[in-house]
Amino acid sequence: MKRKQVLFEMPYFFWLAFFVIAPILLIAYQSFFNIRGQFTLGNYATYFTSATYLRMTLNSVWYAFLITLFTLLISYPTAYFLHYTKHKQLWLLLIILPTWINLLLKAYAFIGIFSQDGSVNQFLTFIGIGPQQILFTDASFLFVATYIQIPFMILPIFNAIEDLQPSYINASRDLGANNWQTFTRIIFPMTMSGVKAGVQAVFIPSLSLFMLTRLIGGNRVITLGTAIEEHFLVTMNWGMGSTIGVVLIIAMFIIMSLTGEHKKKGRKHND
Amino acid sequence: MSKPIITLKHVYKNYGDTNVLHDINMTLEAGKFYTLLGPSGSGKTTILRTIGGFVTPSSGDVLFDGQRINDLPANKRQVNTIFQDYALFPHMDVYDNVAFGLTIRKTPKEVIEKKVLRALKLVQLSGYEDRSISELSGGQQQRVAIARALVNEPQVLLLDEALSALDMKLRKEMQVELRDLQQRLGITFLFVTHDQEEALAMSDEIFVMDDGKILQSGTPVDIYDEPVNHFVANFIGESNIVPGKMLSDYRVEFVNKVFECADAGMKPDENVEVVLRPEDLDIVAPDAGKLVVTIDTQLFRGDYYEVIAYDDDHNEWLIHSTNPTKDDQRVGLFFEPEDIHVMRYGESEQAFDARLETYED
């Protein structure tokens, strides 16, 4: 029994060791070497003193924040109304469907839609506004990134809303709360777990988006993801690339602990 | 008769082709303890939800204090519900749960605090303000749910199977407490349960329901002693029900013998059902009994023995006896004429009440 269990756990442990722990250790190790292969703390020093890197970090966080915010603003109402629609499983499938398509294909599709003679500009010409520069702007980058992340936000929120017992809503109405009060005081706080899971699933990958920054953002948006790609593939400064990687990993842990479960602190009412 | 606080007039509820409520008429007076009693699926919870504002009747009227409230949303009604699963908000502590209704009404903070503490004291949970809901036992959660409802000073409190999640001992304690609370506060309680003992113990008046209809309403004693039909007799307490024939007023024949009884007002030779409660049957010597039976088995129930016996026609008789008997022993069963309760087939409650009035003073 016990031996069998160990046997079943083996593939998982190997996976964890080779594809999670080893790469993290390698990145951490690599980050202590400069471009000539000498051991140094210089990469970190450079990172934390260089205005370029710090601006890039802020930029990444800022764009990831915006993407997460827009995704949340769209996903919560969608998940909420989805819960009350008749064929919700079908609608949900339609929302998940785009995630089956390769990210690169979707990016190219948007290049087609947003380009100078793409369908959006054709429409703008048709209604008399004339063609605009849409591709390679911050707005188009945010739009496409949000579009891509939406399913990952809707799913956990939708599940949290589905899990909510209707008797809580009835109890709230019974105690005198109208629809809006019921939403703000009961439904939203009780589905926070879904929101947190969604934020984790969207914010962290958004920190290191790099393909979209090139294809849609036209390199006008430089994030940490772009910088890593640049260091590994162009400047061949693996040490610096790894350093940024380590910073990203640490940022992820910070986000996870911020959005994780907290023990509520007790509070005194009667003194 | 004090003034009616809630009246249901010819209330029907259909879901598609299914009839959940069928011509429900009921009047609740202020300050009384009412119970809706019936098996699951009988429509009792639907009635509660209709009054609470979560179900709109298909036809008929719901009146509150003389005003039609069919279309009044739940949050505007002066009734509060205690839900079967309590529905305490897990993201709030005990204090915030109880204060919820008051904060919605924008009550000043000091008033809220005073009222919440008083409500918690009422349900004996003083000092539990800062506890989170998950830290409470089932009984404590029950009390918080009661406090959360009572703090809004509702005129009617609706309780949906409120005690069914508690264990036996706690349940009995809460029965006493709920009854006591209702009498102290003087507000109307409408309690839904499928547990007949609970209904008998707590209520001023019971509505027995089956299949979307109210079969009988009355005081616990009335319903126990004078069940209107087979279903009510079987559902409330244990009973021996045998087919019989009403020979004339006060004379009924069953198990091929003629007995004197206290019922009248039926057609001569009408086929009826006869109810004898197990506790009304006394075990005596065979020659002193009105019936002679053979003991089959007996179960010790603590405060009595539950005896199962068969007469010579193989009818089963359930007897509650304070003294033990011996298996396979032949004994006599003795009962008074008043212990025999005769039920007509298909008689409605109204017809039953009218017939009773013709010969009872």
Interface residues (C-beta under 8 A of the other chain):
Chain A: Q165 S167 Y168 N170 A171 S172 R173 D174 L175 G176 A177 N178 Q181 R185 I186 P189 M190 M192 K264 G266 R267 K268 H269 N270
Chain B: G52 G53 F54 P73 A74 N75 K76 N80 T81 F83 Q84 D85 A87 L88 F89 P90 H91 D93 Y95 F100 G101 I104 R105 E113 V116 L117 E129 D130 S132 R148 A149 N152
